[in-house]
């Protein structure tokens, strides 16, 4: 047999090897997670029930699902071991303390100096209003010349919008 005829079989065997390897790795991670369970940690079962671990034995786990409710599950039925913050957020509705994540209003607290930022050199307030470019370029010096310029411009009637 030639190498060309054996190539598809070799590729198929290699793909099967890689798939089984990744599946074994996931199974090993799940087994490690289940072995790390301790009494008091929050868990989610594969059925979607949230509970607290009360006792752990070789093949079973005793879960406390509420006041006076104790359930015996197989270790394989545990879907995830949750962190304390995640368990409290899901089961009790207690959110993470967001006060530590507050961003300051000004940049002076980020620089480490107590002095406020230096003000701009000109004292003229900034006007963010819409202005006509022609009007800015030709500012009249007195009111008489302003009236003369406005008389030269054609006046618009109410129906004429001037849109082009």
C-alpha distance (Angstrom), angle and dihedral (degrees) to the residues before:
residue distance angle dihedral
X1 . . .
X2 3.74 . .
X3 3.78 128.4 .
X4 3.83 91.5 -111.7
X5 3.81 92.2 62.7
X6 3.81 92.9 46.4
X7 3.84 94.6 48.1
X8 3.86 96.6 82.0
X9 3.81 90.9 50.4
X10 3.78 91.8 48.9
X11 3.82 91.5 50.1
X12 3.82 91.1 47.8
X13 3.81 92.7 50.5
X14 3.83 90.8 46.9
X15 3.83 92.0 51.6
X16 3.81 91.3 49.0
X17 3.80 90.1 50.0
X18 3.82 92.2 51.6
X19 3.83 92.5 47.7
X20 3.79 94.0 50.1
X21 3.80 90.6 45.5
X22 3.83 92.8 55.5
X23 3.82 91.3 44.9
X24 3.80 90.8 51.8
X25 3.80 90.0 49.0
X26 3.83 91.3 53.3
X27 3.81 91.1 47.7
X28 3.79 90.6 50.6
X29 3.82 91.7 50.5
X30 3.83 90.6 50.0
X31 3.81 91.2 49.5
X32 3.82 91.0 49.4
X33 3.80 90.0 49.9
X34 3.81 91.6 51.3
X35 3.81 91.6 47.6
X36 3.82 90.7 53.6
X37 3.83 92.3 60.7
X38 3.77 113.5 120.7
X39 3.80 131.7 -178.0
X40 3.80 108.7 -82.3
X41 3.80 97.8 30.2
X42 3.79 119.9 121.4
X43 3.79 119.3 -119.4
X44 3.80 140.7 -177.7
X45 3.79 118.2 -143.4
X46 3.79 123.3 -140.4
X47 3.80 86.2 -105.6
X48 3.81 91.1 59.1
X49 3.81 99.8 -105.7
X50 3.81 117.9 141.5
X51 3.78 118.0 -145.9
X52 3.80 144.6 147.0
X53 3.80 121.5 -105.5
X54 3.80 111.8 -115.1
X55 3.83 102.1 171.2
X56 3.80 134.9 3.0
X57 3.80 123.9 -155.5
X58 3.81 132.3 169.2
X59 3.81 99.2 -78.2
X60 3.82 104.4 3.1
X61 3.77 140.4 57.0
X62 3.80 126.2 -153.6
X63 3.81 109.3 -143.3
X64 3.79 129.1 -163.3
X65 3.83 105.5 -143.7
X66 3.80 96.9 173.7
X67 3.80 143.0 -37.7
X68 3.80 106.0 -28.4
X69 3.83 94.6 -7.1
X70 3.78 114.8 117.5
X71 3.80 120.4 170.8
X72 3.79 130.2 -169.6
X73 3.80 114.3 -141.2
X74 3.78 135.0 175.0
X75 3.79 113.2 -109.7
X76 3.79 89.3 -119.5
X77 3.81 89.3 62.0
X78 3.81 91.8 66.9
X79 3.79 108.1 100.3
X80 3.80 100.3 -177.1
X81 3.78 141.1 -2.0
X82 3.82 106.8 -137.0
X83 3.78 130.4 -149.2
X84 3.81 116.9 -114.3
X85 3.84 93.1 -108.1
X86 3.79 93.0 49.8
X87 3.81 93.7 45.6
X88 3.82 92.5 49.3
X89 3.81 91.3 47.0
X90 3.81 93.4 51.5
X91 3.80 102.0 37.1
X92 3.81 104.5 29.7
X93 3.82 99.8 24.0
X94 3.79 92.0 -123.7
X95 3.79 109.1 152.8
X96 3.79 124.8 -149.0
X97 3.82 113.0 -91.1
X98 3.78 101.6 -94.3
X99 3.82 95.3 -174.8
X100 3.80 90.5 88.0
X101 3.82 90.3 56.0
X102 3.83 95.6 56.7
X103 3.79 115.7 131.8
X104 3.83 115.0 -142.8
X105 3.82 120.1 -114.3
X106 3.77 95.9 -128.5
X107 3.77 134.0 39.8
X108 3.81 94.8 -127.7
X109 3.80 91.3 83.5
X110 3.79 90.0 54.2
X111 3.80 94.5 54.7
X112 3.77 94.8 54.4
X113 3.81 95.4 -123.7
X114 3.77 123.5 114.5
X115 3.80 93.9 -147.2
X116 3.82 117.3 100.5
X117 3.76 118.4 -119.1
X118 3.81 116.0 -83.7
X119 3.80 113.4 -94.8
X120 3.78 121.7 -119.8
X121 3.81 114.9 -85.6
X122 3.81 96.9 -121.3
X123 3.80 117.5 68.3
X124 3.81 93.8 -153.9
X125 3.80 110.7 116.0
X126 3.78 115.9 -119.3
X127 3.81 113.9 -112.8
X128 3.77 113.0 -150.7
X129 3.79 93.3 -178.0
X130 3.78 122.7 121.1
X131 3.80 113.0 -95.0
X132 3.77 133.6 -175.4
X133 3.81 110.5 -109.7
X134 3.83 91.8 -141.8
X135 3.79 91.8 51.5
X136 3.82 91.5 52.5
X137 3.78 93.1 51.3
X138 3.81 94.8 47.2
X139 3.78 107.7 41.5
X140 3.84 108.4 171.3
X141 3.77 117.6 -131.7
X142 3.78 96.8 -142.9
X143 3.78 138.7 23.4
X144 3.85 94.8 -111.7
X145 3.79 94.6 61.1
X146 3.81 89.3 45.7
X147 3.80 90.8 56.1
X148 3.80 91.0 48.3
X149 3.80 91.8 52.9
X150 3.80 93.7 48.4
X151 3.82 90.6 51.0
X152 3.83 90.5 55.1
X153 3.79 93.4 56.2
X154 3.82 116.4 83.8
X155 3.78 113.4 -107.7
X156 3.78 120.6 -126.1
X157 3.75 122.6 -130.3
X158 3.78 122.2 -138.0
X159 3.82 94.3 -99.2
X160 3.81 95.6 46.2
X161 3.78 109.0 87.3
X162 3.76 96.2 177.4
X163 3.83 92.9 -134.9
X164 3.76 115.3 150.8
